[in-house]
Amino acid sequence: MLADVEVPAELWPATEFGAQMRSAACGTKVDALLEHADGVRTAMDWRRWCSRPDDADSSVLTRVLGTTLDVGCGPGRLTVALAARGHAVLGIDVTPDAVSLTRAAGGVALHRSVFTHIPGEGRWDTVLLIDGNIGIGGDPIALLRRVQQLLAPTGRALIEVEAPTTVGHVGPARIRYADGTVTSWFPWARVPAGTIGGVAGAAGFVTRECWCVDGRWFTALEPAARR
C-alpha cells in the first residue's frame, strides 16, 4: 500500500505524458503503468490510443448522436473518426502534444480543461469520457456534474468504466515508466461498471445502457430530468 498523498489538479504531468504520446504515435513501443495510491497498477495502452478505432471504440461511435465533445481526446482517434462520419466534433485535452497530434490527424481540438470555459456549453448532444477519462480530476461526481452543464437537455454522456470486478478508488495516481522513473502525483479515479449507477445518480444522471466489447466496459448516461 502506498502512502496517501494530496495533490492539486494542475499537477497532471502534461509534458512527460505528451512526449511519450508522441513517441507512441511514431511507432515507438512505450511501456508505462498507471499507479494508484492504493497500490493498484494498470497498463497504459499507448498503442491503442495512437491507432485507429477498434471494435470496442466503434461500439461507442455508433451510439454518438449529433454534436460531440471528446473530453481528454488524446491523439484524436475518436475525434477524427467522428468527423469522418459527419459529426461536428471538438476534442479537448490538457496535454498540448495531444492537441497537436489531433490537429495533425485532421481533427479540431483545443488545449483546454473540461473544468474551464468550453465552446458550446449547454448545447453538446454527446460528451465522451473514454480511455479511463472518468478519472479526470479525481472526483467522478464533480466531473459528471460538469458534463451535465455541457450537455444539451436532450444530450447523453458515453463513458468508459472499469470492469465490474475492479475495486473503485478516488485518490492520487502517477505514471511509472519502464525505466523506473515516475511522474508527480495527480488526482485520479477508478470507477467500476458496478458502481457507475450510484455515481451517475449523485450527479443527476440515470444509466440508460451498459455494454462490454472485447473486455472493455461502457455506459450511456442521460440527465435524470428527462425521465
HELIX and SHEET records of a PDB file:
HELIX    1   1 ALA A    9  LEU A   11  5                                   3    
HELIX    2   2 ALA A   14  ALA A   25  1                                  12    
HELIX    3   3 TRP A   46  TRP A   49  1                                   4    
HELIX    4   4 ASP A   55  LEU A   61  1                                   7    
HELIX    5   5 ARG A   77  ALA A   84  1                                   8    
HELIX    6   6 PRO A   96  ALA A  104  1                                   9    
HELIX    7   7 ASN A  133  GLY A  138  5                                   6    
HELIX    8   8 PRO A  140  LEU A  150  1                                  11    
HELIX    9   9 ILE A  196  ALA A  202  1                                   7    
HELIX   10  10 ALA A  224  ARG A  226  5                                   3    
SHEET    1   A 4 ARG A  41  ALA A  43  0                                        
SHEET    2   A 4 ALA A  32  HIS A  36 -1                                        
SHEET    3   A 4 HIS A 169  TYR A 177 -1                                        
SHEET    4   A 4 PHE A 186  ARG A 190 -1                                        
SHEET    1   B 7 ALA A 109  HIS A 111  0                                        
SHEET    2   B 7 VAL A  89  ASP A  93  1                                        
SHEET    3   B 7 THR A  68  VAL A  71  1                                        
SHEET    4   B 7 TRP A 124  LEU A 129  1                                        
SHEET    5   B 7 LEU A 151  VAL A 161  1                                        
SHEET    6   B 7 ARG A 216  PRO A 223 -1                                        
SHEET    7   B 7 PHE A 205  VAL A 213 -1                                        
END                                                                             
